[in-house]
Amino acid sequence: MKKLFILGLLVLSSAYAGVSDQVLEEQNYYAYQSMIFNHGKKSNFVGIRHTDQKLYVDALEDALFDRPDNKNVIQSLSTLDPFFYDLADQFRVAILKIKYNSVKVIPTDLVEMIHNELSMESPDRRLVYLMAANQTLLIQAGHTDLVDQAKLHKTFYDIQTDESDDSTIEDEKVYTDLFYSTPDVTTYMNGEYLKSVKIFKFCRTNRLYPCLMVMKDVNGQPVREENGDLWVHPSLASSARGLPSYTRNGSTPTGVLTIDSVMPVADQQISFGKNRRMILNFVPAAKNEALLKSLLPESSHDKDWWKASTVARDIGRNLFRIHGTGKINTDPTTPYFPFMRTSGCIAQRENTYSGVTFNDQRDLLDMIMKSMEFEATFANEIKVKGIIYIIELNDKNAPVSREDLLAIGIN
């Protein structure tokens, strides 16, 4: 009999009392990765909750991508028996085993369970999305019947929508309404974001090029520089793996997310830089996306530009942050120089290039605090809160500039 390794104490430990769910999620993710890299031949992960199991599969998927030849990582995959996992995560494990040559096909009993789920009128949306995202691999493995059955559900085609150019906006009024006529958030989440900032991040469809942020303060007024010009802030939203936003480690999805404080410490500084990273969350799901639409002017309600964030949410993406980096971009020919691409987070410039020192995460944190009418101090960073709108302008191969914003009526 296989020895079960239960990591429930990580989740329930009183050492995490009072720590937010987002912080705990990140801590557990790295604990699971450590367990994978230090895998013992007789161990198999069984989490207490489906959320823990999903997080373990997240950590395993990333470990496999980063170190596919690591014996402990391969052993963690080959010995994992996800029988008690949520069906979508059982499917994810099966896909990983096919991808990394542990098996040729999905086990028969799992195929039957997937068929049963897909035969329902409204099957698990995450499972359908995962089927769509992995349809090429499934067909190659001989599971065309599963793909065909998944295609009977209209949600299957949400993934294709995310890949199309529907995220760009042709009607200039949509941009100006979004910036100048953003709805009142008094009733959203019981007024939790009433005294917060709104950030508007304009990007290209080609995410190799930097985006540009503008912001409205706690009173709903555009944040401006001392000379009256609109305050702008460059950033990147590009996947280091070149993956689409519905895929784990893909580019930051267009749409609406919330900014909910910072991580407790500025750790892992090579990856995340010398300042605390900001926590990003998806807008919770609701019938007809009523919650998300309450944050949008009516001119955006029937548009597609914001839907990538709902697809990314429902397929199970997580751990989004705004952060700097300790890594150095050594290739000045890259379109995003001197930024570094990430695993889907919003990237900030850091380090020194040609005598110019960048500390953009510090600048952004300070400006958010000032715009919330707080003193820009370390202690006040935990009060950082806001709503961020990520929008794609067009497919021009150039960083977004002030002139681009002027062209769509934002000044």
DRENZA-475783 format. One record per residue (C-alpha): x, y, z. Coordinates in steps of 0.2 Angstrom, whole numbers, plus 5000, padded with zeros to 4 digits. Each point is the difference from the previous one (the first is absolute). Layout:
BEGIN
<atom x="X" y="Y" z="Z"/>
...
This chain:
BEGIN
<atom x="5000" y="5000" z="5000"/>
<atom x="5006" y="5017" z="4996"/>
<atom x="5005" y="5011" z="5014"/>
<atom x="4989" y="5016" z="5001"/>
<atom x="5008" y="5017" z="5004"/>
<atom x="4987" y="5012" z="5006"/>
<atom x="5004" y="5018" z="5001"/>
<atom x="4985" y="5006" z="5009"/>
<atom x="5009" y="5007" z="5014"/>
<atom x="5007" y="5013" z="4988"/>
<atom x="4983" y="5006" z="4997"/>
<atom x="4993" y="4999" z="5018"/>
<atom x="5015" y="5006" z="5010"/>
<atom x="4997" y="5013" z="5012"/>
<atom x="5016" y="5008" z="4994"/>
<atom x="4990" y="5007" z="4986"/>
<atom x="4986" y="5008" z="5011"/>
<atom x="4995" y="5017" z="4994"/>
<atom x="5009" y="4998" z="4983"/>
<atom x="4990" y="5003" z="4985"/>
<atom x="4994" y="4986" z="4988"/>
<atom x="5011" y="5007" z="4986"/>
<atom x="5016" y="5000" z="5011"/>
<atom x="4996" y="4982" z="5006"/>
<atom x="4997" y="4994" z="4983"/>
<atom x="5017" y="5006" z="4994"/>
<atom x="5009" y="4993" z="5015"/>
<atom x="4992" y="4983" z="4998"/>
<atom x="5004" y="5001" z="4981"/>
<atom x="5019" y="5002" z="5004"/>
<atom x="4999" y="4986" z="5014"/>
<atom x="4992" y="4988" z="4987"/>
<atom x="5014" y="5004" z="4988"/>
<atom x="5013" y="4997" z="5013"/>
<atom x="4992" y="4983" z="5003"/>
<atom x="5000" y="4996" z="4982"/>
<atom x="5018" y="5004" z="4998"/>
<atom x="5005" y="4990" z="5015"/>
<atom x="4988" y="4986" z="4996"/>
<atom x="5002" y="4983" z="5008"/>
<atom x="4997" y="4984" z="4990"/>
<atom x="4986" y="4994" z="5012"/>
<atom x="4990" y="5016" z="5001"/>
<atom x="4984" y="5006" z="4992"/>
<atom x="4991" y="5016" z="5003"/>
<atom x="4982" y="5000" z="5007"/>
<atom x="4994" y="5017" z="5005"/>
<atom x="4986" y="5003" z="5012"/>
<atom x="4990" y="5011" z="4988"/>
<atom x="4998" y="5001" z="4982"/>
<atom x="5008" y="5018" z="5000"/>
<atom x="5015" y="4992" z="5008"/>
<atom x="5001" y="4986" z="4987"/>
<atom x="4998" y="5013" z="4985"/>
<atom x="5014" y="5010" z="5008"/>
<atom x="5011" y="4985" z="5000"/>
<atom x="4996" y="4996" z="4982"/>
<atom x="5004" y="5019" z="4996"/>
<atom x="5017" y="4997" z="5009"/>
<atom x="5003" y="4984" z="4991"/>
<atom x="4996" y="5007" z="4983"/>
<atom x="5012" y="5014" z="5002"/>
<atom x="5014" y="4989" z="5007"/>
<atom x="4998" y="4989" z="4985"/>
<atom x="5002" y="5014" z="4988"/>
<atom x="5015" y="5008" z="5009"/>
<atom x="5009" y="4984" z="5003"/>
<atom x="4993" y="4986" z="4990"/>
<atom x="5016" y="4989" z="5002"/>
<atom x="5000" y="5001" z="5019"/>
<atom x="4998" y="4982" z="5006"/>
<atom x="4990" y="5006" z="5016"/>
<atom x="4988" y="5010" z="4989"/>
<atom x="4997" y="4986" z="4988"/>
<atom x="4998" y="4988" z="5015"/>
<atom x="4987" y="5011" z="5008"/>
<atom x="4990" y="5000" z="4984"/>
<atom x="5001" y="4981" z="4997"/>
<atom x="4995" y="4995" z="5018"/>
<atom x="4986" y="5013" z="5001"/>
<atom x="4983" y="4991" z="5001"/>
<atom x="4987" y="5014" z="5000"/>
<atom x="4985" y="4988" z="5003"/>
<atom x="4993" y="5012" z="5013"/>
<atom x="5003" y="5016" z="4991"/>
<atom x="4987" y="5011" z="4991"/>
<atom x="4997" y="4993" z="4983"/>
<atom x="5008" y="5015" z="4991"/>
<atom x="5016" y="4997" z="5010"/>
<atom x="5000" y="4981" z="4996"/>
<atom x="4999" y="5005" z="4982"/>
<atom x="5014" y="5013" z="5002"/>
<atom x="5011" y="4986" z="5008"/>
<atom x="4996" y="4988" z="4985"/>
<atom x="5004" y="5014" z="4988"/>
<atom x="5017" y="5002" z="5009"/>
<atom x="5004" y="4982" z="4999"/>
<atom x="4996" y="4999" z="4982"/>
<atom x="5011" y="5016" z="4996"/>
<atom x="5015" y="4994" z="5010"/>
<atom x="4999" y="4982" z="4993"/>
<atom x="4994" y="4991" z="5016"/>
<atom x="4985" y="4993" z="4991"/>
<atom x="4993" y="5000" z="4982"/>
<atom x="4982" y="5002" z="5004"/>
<atom x="4987" y="5006" z="5013"/>
<atom x="4995" y="4985" z="5012"/>
<atom x="4984" y="4991" z="4995"/>
<atom x="4991" y="5004" z="5016"/>
<atom x="5005" y="5018" z="4999"/>
<atom x="4994" y="5001" z="4982"/>
<atom x="4983" y="4993" z="5005"/>
<atom x="4998" y="5013" z="5014"/>
<atom x="5004" y="5014" z="4988"/>
<atom x="4987" y="4993" z="4988"/>
<atom x="4988" y="5000" z="5014"/>
<atom x="5003" y="5018" z="5005"/>
<atom x="5000" y="5006" z="4982"/>
<atom x="4983" y="4992" z="4997"/>
<atom x="4992" y="5011" z="5013"/>
<atom x="4991" y="5016" z="4994"/>
<atom x="5012" y="5011" z="5009"/>
<atom x="5016" y="4991" z="5004"/>
<atom x="5014" y="5007" z="5010"/>
<atom x="5006" y="5016" z="4991"/>
<atom x="5018" y="4997" z="5005"/>
<atom x="5001" y="4983" z="4993"/>
<atom x="4992" y="5006" z="4983"/>
<atom x="5013" y="5014" z="5000"/>
<atom x="5014" y="4988" z="5003"/>
<atom x="4994" y="4989" z="4986"/>
<atom x="5000" y="5014" z="4988"/>
<atom x="5017" y="5006" z="5005"/>
<atom x="5008" y="4982" z="4998"/>
<atom x="4990" y="4995" z="4985"/>
<atom x="5015" y="4997" z="4989"/>
<atom x="5008" y="4989" z="5012"/>
<atom x="4984" y="4990" z="5003"/>
<atom x="4998" y="4997" z="4982"/>
<atom x="5018" y="4995" z="4998"/>
<atom x="4997" y="4987" z="5014"/>
<atom x="4985" y="4993" z="4991"/>
<atom x="4986" y="5009" z="5011"/>
<atom x="4991" y="5008" z="4986"/>
<atom x="4984" y="4994" z="5007"/>
<atom x="5003" y="5010" z="5016"/>
<atom x="5003" y="5016" z="4990"/>
<atom x="4985" y="4997" z="4989"/>
<atom x="4989" y="4998" z="5016"/>
<atom x="5008" y="5016" z="5008"/>
<atom x="4996" y="5010" z="4984"/>
<atom x="4982" y="4997" z="5003"/>
<atom x="5000" y="5013" z="5014"/>
<atom x="5002" y="5018" z="4994"/>
<atom x="5012" y="5004" z="5014"/>
<atom x="5013" y="4990" z="4991"/>
<atom x="5001" y="5014" z="4987"/>
<atom x="5004" y="5013" z="5014"/>
<atom x="5018" y="4995" z="4998"/>
<atom x="5000" y="5004" z="4982"/>
<atom x="4992" y="5017" z="5003"/>
<atom x="5015" y="5003" z="5012"/>
<atom x="5012" y="4997" z="4986"/>
<atom x="4992" y="5011" z="4988"/>
<atom x="5001" y="5019" z="4997"/>
<atom x="4984" y="5003" z="5009"/>
<atom x="5009" y="5007" z="5015"/>
<atom x="5004" y="5016" z="4990"/>
<atom x="4987" y="5014" z="4999"/>
<atom x="4996" y="5009" z="4985"/>
<atom x="4988" y="5013" z="5008"/>
<atom x="5009" y="5014" z="5008"/>
<atom x="4985" y="5003" z="5011"/>
<atom x="5004" y="4984" z="5009"/>
<atom x="5017" y="5006" z="5005"/>
<atom x="4994" y="5018" z="5006"/>
<atom x="4985" y="4993" z="5009"/>
<atom x="5011" y="4987" z="5009"/>
<atom x="5012" y="5014" z="5006"/>
<atom x="4988" y="5015" z="5003"/>
<atom x="4984" y="4991" z="5004"/>
<atom x="5005" y="4985" z="5010"/>
<atom x="4985" y="4995" z="5011"/>
<atom x="4998" y="5004" z="5018"/>
<atom x="5006" y="4985" z="5011"/>
<atom x="4990" y="5005" z="5015"/>
<atom x="4991" y="4983" z="5000"/>
<atom x="5013" y="4989" z="4993"/>
<atom x="5006" y="4988" z="5013"/>
<atom x="4991" y="5010" z="5013"/>
<atom x="5010" y="5015" z="4996"/>
<atom x="5017" y="4992" z="5003"/>
<atom x="5008" y="5010" z="4985"/>
<atom x="4991" y="5016" z="5003"/>
<atom x="5016" y="5008" z="5007"/>
<atom x="5012" y="4993" z="4988"/>
<atom x="5009" y="5004" z="4983"/>
<atom x="4996" y="4995" z="4983"/>
<atom x="5014" y="4996" z="4988"/>
<atom x="4998" y="4998" z="4981"/>
<atom x="5013" y="4990" z="4991"/>
<atom x="5001" y="5002" z="4982"/>
<atom x="5009" y="4986" z="4990"/>
<atom x="5004" y="4994" z="4982"/>
<atom x="4993" y="4984" z="4994"/>
<atom x="5018" y="4995" z="4998"/>
<atom x="5005" y="4999" z="5018"/>
<atom x="5019" y="5001" z="4996"/>
<atom x="4997" y="5019" z="5001"/>
<atom x="4998" y="5010" z="5016"/>
<atom x="4983" y="5006" z="5006"/>
<atom x="4996" y="5017" z="5008"/>
<atom x="4990" y="5003" z="5016"/>
<atom x="4990" y="5015" z="5005"/>
<atom x="4991" y="5002" z="5016"/>
<atom x="4985" y="5008" z="5009"/>
<atom x="5002" y="5005" z="5018"/>
<atom x="4989" y="4996" z="5015"/>
<atom x="4988" y="5015" z="4995"/>
<atom x="4998" y="4993" z="4982"/>
<atom x="5012" y="5014" z="4992"/>
<atom x="5013" y="4996" z="4988"/>
<atom x="5017" y="5000" z="5008"/>
<atom x="5011" y="5013" z="4992"/>
<atom x="5018" y="5006" z="5001"/>
<atom x="5005" y="5017" z="5008"/>
<atom x="5000" y="5008" z="4982"/>
<atom x="4982" y="4993" z="4998"/>
<atom x="5004" y="4986" z="4988"/>
<atom x="4992" y="4984" z="5002"/>
<atom x="5010" y="4988" z="5011"/>
<atom x="5006" y="4985" z="4990"/>
<atom x="5009" y="4985" z="5006"/>
<atom x="5008" y="4986" z="4988"/>
<atom x="4998" y="4982" z="5004"/>
<atom x="5000" y="4983" z="4991"/>
<atom x="4987" y="4986" z="4999"/>
<atom x="5009" y="4987" z="4991"/>
<atom x="5002" y="4981" z="5002"/>
<atom x="5018" y="4995" z="5001"/>
<atom x="4994" y="4984" z="4992"/>
<atom x="4991" y="5008" z="4986"/>
<atom x="4983" y="4992" z="5005"/>
<atom x="4983" y="5007" z="4999"/>
<atom x="4991" y="5007" z="5015"/>
<atom x="4988" y="4985" z="5002"/>
<atom x="5016" y="4989" z="5003"/>
<atom x="5009" y="4998" z="5016"/>
<atom x="5015" y="5012" z="5000"/>
<atom x="4992" y="5009" z="4985"/>
<atom x="5000" y="5019" z="4997"/>
<atom x="4989" y="5011" z="5012"/>
<atom x="4982" y="4999" z="4994"/>
<atom x="4991" y="5015" z="4994"/>
<atom x="4985" y="5005" z="5011"/>
<atom x="4997" y="5005" z="5018"/>
<atom x="5010" y="4995" z="5016"/>
<atom x="5001" y="5007" z="5017"/>
<atom x="5016" y="5005" z="5010"/>
<atom x="4999" y="4994" z="5017"/>
<atom x="5015" y="5005" z="5011"/>
<atom x="5017" y="4994" z="4999"/>
<atom x="5010" y="4984" z="5005"/>
<atom x="5006" y="5001" z="5018"/>
<atom x="5019" y="5001" z="4995"/>
<atom x="5010" y="5003" z="4985"/>
<atom x="5007" y="4983" z="4999"/>
<atom x="5007" y="4990" z="4985"/>
<atom x="5008" y="5016" z="4994"/>
<atom x="5008" y="4992" z="4984"/>
<atom x="4982" y="4996" z="4993"/>
<atom x="4990" y="5014" z="5008"/>
<atom x="5012" y="5015" z="5004"/>
<atom x="5004" y="5010" z="5015"/>
<atom x="4983" y="5006" z="5004"/>
<atom x="4984" y="4991" z="5006"/>
<atom x="4990" y="4994" z="4986"/>
<atom x="4981" y="5005" z="4998"/>
<atom x="4987" y="4986" z="5000"/>
<atom x="4988" y="4999" z="4986"/>
<atom x="4983" y="4991" z="5000"/>
<atom x="4987" y="4996" z="4988"/>
<atom x="4982" y="5007" z="5001"/>
<atom x="4990" y="4986" z="5008"/>
<atom x="4988" y="4990" z="4988"/>
<atom x="4982" y="5005" z="5000"/>
<atom x="4985" y="4997" z="4989"/>
<atom x="5002" y="5008" z="4983"/>
<atom x="5016" y="5008" z="5007"/>
<atom x="4990" y="5013" z="5009"/>
<atom x="5013" y="5004" z="5013"/>
<atom x="5013" y="5003" z="4987"/>
<atom x="4988" y="5010" z="4989"/>
<atom x="4996" y="5011" z="5015"/>
<atom x="5018" y="5007" z="4998"/>
<atom x="4998" y="5004" z="4982"/>
<atom x="4990" y="5014" z="4991"/>
<atom x="4986" y="4993" z="4989"/>
<atom x="5010" y="5003" z="4984"/>
<atom x="5011" y="4985" z="5005"/>
<atom x="4987" y="4988" z="5006"/>
<atom x="4998" y="4992" z="4983"/>
<atom x="5018" y="5001" z="4995"/>
<atom x="5012" y="4986" z="5001"/>
<atom x="5016" y="5009" z="5006"/>
<atom x="4997" y="4995" z="5018"/>
<atom x="4995" y="4982" z="4998"/>
<atom x="5018" y="4993" z="5000"/>
<atom x="5001" y="5003" z="5019"/>
<atom x="4984" y="4990" z="5003"/>
<atom x="5007" y="4986" z="4989"/>
<atom x="5017" y="5000" z="5010"/>
<atom x="4990" y="5000" z="5016"/>
<atom x="4989" y="4986" z="4996"/>
<atom x="5014" y="4989" z="4993"/>
<atom x="5009" y="5002" z="5016"/>
<atom x="5014" y="5012" z="4998"/>
<atom x="5007" y="5008" z="5016"/>
<atom x="5014" y="5009" z="5010"/>
<atom x="4999" y="5016" z="4989"/>
<atom x="5011" y="5014" z="5007"/>
<atom x="5008" y="5016" z="4995"/>
<atom x="5018" y="4999" z="5004"/>
<atom x="5018" y="5006" z="4995"/>
<atom x="5014" y="4988" z="4997"/>
<atom x="5018" y="4997" z="5005"/>
<atom x="5004" y="4992" z="4983"/>
<atom x="5009" y="5010" z="4987"/>
<atom x="4995" y="5001" z="4982"/>
<atom x="5016" y="4997" z="4991"/>
<atom x="4993" y="5002" z="4982"/>
<atom x="4997" y="5018" z="4995"/>
<atom x="4992" y="4995" z="4984"/>
<atom x="4985" y="4992" z="5008"/>
<atom x="4984" y="5011" z="4997"/>
<atom x="4997" y="5001" z="5019"/>
<atom x="5017" y="5005" z="5005"/>
<atom x="5004" y="5004" z="5014"/>
<atom x="4985" y="4990" z="5007"/>
<atom x="5000" y="4982" z="5004"/>
<atom x="4986" y="4989" z="4995"/>
<atom x="4991" y="4990" z="5014"/>
<atom x="4988" y="4985" z="5003"/>
<atom x="4985" y="5011" z="4997"/>
<atom x="5002" y="5013" z="5012"/>
<atom x="5002" y="5019" z="4997"/>
<atom x="5018" y="5004" z="4999"/>
<atom x="5009" y="5015" z="5006"/>
<atom x="5017" y="5007" z="4995"/>
<atom x="5014" y="4998" z="5012"/>
<atom x="5019" y="5001" z="5001"/>
<atom x="5012" y="5011" z="4991"/>
<atom x="5002" y="5002" z="4981"/>
<atom x="5013" y="5011" z="4991"/>
<atom x="5001" y="5011" z="5016"/>
<atom x="4981" y="5001" z="5003"/>
<atom x="4993" y="4992" z="5015"/>
<atom x="4982" y="4994" z="5000"/>
<atom x="4990" y="4997" z="5015"/>
<atom x="4982" y="4999" z="4993"/>
<atom x="4992" y="4990" z="5013"/>
<atom x="5005" y="5012" z="5013"/>
<atom x="4994" y="5014" z="4989"/>
<atom x="4983" y="4992" z="4997"/>
<atom x="4997" y="4995" z="5018"/>
<atom x="5004" y="5018" z="5006"/>
<atom x="4988" y="5008" z="4987"/>
<atom x="4986" y="4988" z="5005"/>
<atom x="5002" y="5004" z="5018"/>
<atom x="5001" y="5019" z="4996"/>
<atom x="4984" y="4998" z="4989"/>
<atom x="4991" y="4992" z="5014"/>
<atom x="5005" y="5015" z="5011"/>
<atom x="5012" y="4990" z="5011"/>
<atom x="5018" y="5004" z="5004"/>
<atom x="5012" y="4990" z="4989"/>
<atom x="5007" y="4989" z="5013"/>
<atom x="5004" y="4981" z="5002"/>
<atom x="4987" y="4998" z="5014"/>
<atom x="4986" y="5007" z="4988"/>
<atom x="5004" y="4988" z="4986"/>
<atom x="4988" y="4987" z="5007"/>
<atom x="4986" y="5013" z="4997"/>
<atom x="5003" y="5000" z="4981"/>
<atom x="4984" y="4996" z="4992"/>
<atom x="4993" y="5003" z="4983"/>
<atom x="4992" y="4994" z="4984"/>
<atom x="5010" y="4997" z="4984"/>
<atom x="4994" y="5000" z="4982"/>
<atom x="5011" y="4992" z="4987"/>
<atom x="4995" y="5004" z="4983"/>
<atom x="5009" y="4997" z="4983"/>
<atom x="5000" y="5014" z="4987"/>
<atom x="5006" y="4992" z="4984"/>
<atom x="5013" y="4990" z="4992"/>
<atom x="5013" y="5013" z="4997"/>
<atom x="5018" y="4994" z="5004"/>
<atom x="5005" y="5014" z="5011"/>
<atom x="4999" y="5004" z="5019"/>
<atom x="4984" y="5009" z="5005"/>
<atom x="5003" y="5019" z="5001"/>
<atom x="4992" y="5016" z="5006"/>
<atom x="4996" y="5004" z="4982"/>
<atom x="4990" y="4983" z="4999"/>
<atom x="4990" y="5006" z="5014"/>
<atom x="4997" y="5017" z="4993"/>
<atom x="4994" y="4991" z="4984"/>
<atom x="4986" y="4992" z="5009"/>
<atom x="4995" y="5015" z="5010"/>
<atom x="5009" y="4997" z="5016"/>
<atom x="5010" y="5015" z="5006"/>
